Amino acid sequence: MAETCVILDIGGVLEITPETGWGQRWEERLGLPKGTLHERMRDVWRAGSVGHISEHDVQGEAASRLGLDAHQVEAFMADLWAEYLGTPNEELIAYVRGLRGRCRLGILSNSFVGARERETALYRFDELVERIVYSHEIGIEKPDRRAFEAICADLEVEPENCLFVDDAAANVEAARAAGMQAHLFEDNTGTIARIAAHLEAGPLTPARVPLGLNPGGAQPR
């Protein structure tokens, strides 16, 4: 039986994550020119986002590349995670919690090694939805089509029956290209209304697919 599904991003959607300026503060503290920190760590950030490096090795690279001692590394990583985790979007989280049993629920997040453990401890996202797909665990980031295919496969749902919510326009467009319905998160009011409309419409079964969009390619009668 076809099932309606809602899939959400984390950062900027379920978490409120404004920039904290932590990188610039560390550059000032270490006497580094502006932009140096992220330039030196760029490949480490990339490796962490697709699971090619451990948390321990991230800390080791930070110490080596930035000249940090053990106490500084601990403070550096704490500042990184403070911005990454932000604060919970309580209104949207409460709304999604109320959807349990009405539709399939999932999360698809571009992430960083260590994110699952911290977000589980702080926000219990594992109890909010049925499946969470993190880029650092599958080695693929949005907007790669395979990321969207992975979450649909995990939930055992058809892409056309899924509404994907993200705060990045490129990811929203990529989800649509992968056959999903998609919504650009701008605020809770608009997002909740869009999810409600998606649930009201129900699954996009073959009999309800608009002309020209038949998934099997069959001609309408």
PyMOL commands that set and color helices and strands:
alter all, ss='L'
color gray80, all
select helices_A, chain A and resi 22-30+36-49+55-66+70-85+90-97+115-123+125-128+135-138+145-155+159-161+169-177+188-201+206-208
alter helices_A, ss='H'
color red, helices_A
select strands_A, chain A and resi 5-8+15-16+87-88+104-109+131-134+162-166+181-184
alter strands_A, ss='S'
color yellow, strands_A
deselect
rebuild
show_as cartoon
